[in-house]
Amino acid sequence: MQGGANPPLTYTISGFVNGDTQAVVGGGATLSTTASASSPAGAYPVTFASVSLTAVNYDFPNLVPGTLTVSPRVLDVRVRWGSQSMSLVNLTRDLPFLNINAIDILFSDDVVADQTSLALKSTVPNGPTYSFSGYSYNPGSHDATWTLPSPIGVDRLMILLNGTPMSANGGTGVHANPNIYLGSDYPLGFAVLPGDSDGDGVVTIADAVGILGQSAPNATYSPFADIDGNGVNDLSDYVAVRRRINTRLS
């Protein structure tokens, strides 16, 4: 994966006869590749740097180079609400926002994806069904955006990014070309409880009081108090919380 250390490079030997196995082979071979932790996504040759293989009744005339595939990496997953956005990676609390209407995924390298490459599912029994109404991709920033037809309400959710090649499954997946792809699906869970500015899983008067404190003159802006995502902590956020007191995550 892009940004990570190369895995151990290995080789296999075939063509044994009369019940022989690789155990009859002595010596070894050293492999090398041009890929490094800083290499962009792509396919890189694996070649033999040195060979000292020996075996009675065998020689090794055909040394076939291999390929190391460096996959794109997910750098960040963000939600958009109003004019604001926030990362979901390593988030340990619910989101208090009223109008989450898009999910952004930032990749390490250029990718190809479509609207079906990402799934959003409720993990609550009999929870709502989600679908995306739009998709866009910025090749300059490697930022893919999936938009929702309506804001997310109270829910526990899982997003799943399909990591298989588009060419192999009829049009879904994320990859730089048909042979270079994420390599595995990318799941991430999060919860939404509009109004829960303190992140304790229930909307209470304490959330409203906290909003008033964040709205005071010279108070430091808090994204968790910006319930409507207009870029400031103000009375509209307080009103939004008051309307949802006693709402809780199931």
ABEGO torsion letter per residue (X at the ends): XBGBBBBBBBBBBBGBBGGBBAAABBEBBBBBBABBAABBBEBBBBBBABBABBBBGBBBABBBBBBBBBBBBBABBBBBBEABBBBABGBABBBABAABABBBBBBABBBBBBAAABBBBBABBGBBBBBBABBBBBAAAGBBBBBBABBBBBBBBBBBBBABBAAAAGGBEBBABAABBAGBBBBBBBBBBBGBAAGAGBBBAAAAAAAAAAABBGBBBBAAABAAGAGBBBAAAAAAAAAABGBBBX
